[in-house]
Amino acid sequence: MKKVISALFVFILASSAWAAEADKDLQSSVPKTTLNAASGYLDTVMMNTLASLELIASTPEAKNGNWKAIKHYLKQLEAVTPGVYFYVLPDGNYYSIALDYTNLNLNNRGYFKSLFAGNPVKGFPIYSRSSGKKSALMAAPIVTDGKVTGALGASVFLDELHDKLNREFALPDEYTWFVLNSEGMMMLDNDSDFIFMNALKQGSESLHDAVSEALKNKSGPVQYKLESLRHGYYQKLPNMEWWMFLAKVEGSKAATPPQLKLSLDRFVPDLQNRLNRIDGSVAALIEKSRVDVKNENEIRGLLNALLDENSDIVEASFVDAKGVMRQVEPREYKNFENTDISSQEHVKAMMKKPAPLLSSGFTAVEDFTAVVISRPLYDSNKAFSGSVNLVIRPELLVDSLLKKTTIPDDYELWIMQPDGMIIYDQDKGEIGRMLFSDPIYADYVNLLKLSRKIVAAPSGEGSYIYLSPDSNEKAIKNAIWQSVRLHNREWRVVLAYRPYKKN
């Protein structure tokens, strides 16, 4: 094992050497030289990850399927390049560093058949609805006696890789860069919001033409117009089907809209509209499709249409009239099909009185706080036949709404159910806690008193004394709150702030 770990760090040091060389090239301010260094650096980061996975796959521990030993190896890689590291079996079930045996299944993923045919995976794009993470998969098969007995994978987080590249290359403001795969998908971009957009379909005609030509070649000059004229160079990565572009933006770049200061008068309607839109989408698609609940293909078609139309949905399922979850999409959740969930509160409520509902918060299988929007389905005789359940992660929904908003350091946004469950907080460790019963809040008498006032009224304001556990400094905080409502369930949206400056 020591030899394997030592070899892993040889790869890690190689990446550091590339970063130093890239920094040296940047000082010359020559775009072609910088592009060469940047594309080489990115290629090395990704290919070192694959090489490390292949090295681990060659060990006796991996060939014997020893997850405990495999996990120890994978942790060495995770510490260097952030991502989800896993060991997958031939049936698609897999283990991850975070969850150990996940009970999730990957055999429907686009890369799976090729991987288990013995081919490595290089940069397959993956979007996790449950975490909101965009990543690129590097994976290596484990071959024992000529047969693929498993595989090791690393879903490298692209947002973190984007941040790393921006830090390493620190390009002047007049330059932009992006990385495309062979399908024209943005795997990385100077602005992370553009990751996973498609330059061939979602950009200007000029960009489409420039990219189409570039993808036929290994390197060359490029010019296109996107708000303003841009010109530079592109280069294919040495070992991956990725092309990196570096371009100078002529004239002033389009002004970036200023971030808006957080305001409940603006945020609460945005949150209400988002919830209404998801609920309206499921109602409209159910009405349009008029599915036969006995037809599995029709049900799956409806579930996938809902996922395609709503990026906020983590999972969509059909639960029959007896409370059994018959079909689930996306297919990584197939292991949970035919599970009896009739004991869950929102399922019991639906079975007792079929009607649209928003559930209370609960802990999802992937260990995050979730809620369900559910609507009933009826057969041709208008008899209740089951329900469509949509799992939503409030944390991701709210964070996406806050993305273009400035939150001052002395402000705090949190969302609470009337029963005291915190379903959103900027401090992620608070999410899922029960404010009125969790021991960590027991000493905050003023906070508990105000919180009871908050749950009693849909809007209002108040104040409380907050004792900072770090400094034991007492501070007065003011709080205002408003509410969002869907199907007789309310969320209290609270904005707390310090009205007095620190001395």
Order of alpha helices (4+ residues) and beta strands (2+ residues): alpha-alpha-alpha-alpha-beta-beta-beta-alpha-beta-beta-beta-alpha-beta-beta-alpha-beta-beta-beta-beta-alpha-alpha-beta-beta-beta-alpha-beta-beta-beta-beta-alpha-beta-beta-beta-alpha-beta-beta-beta
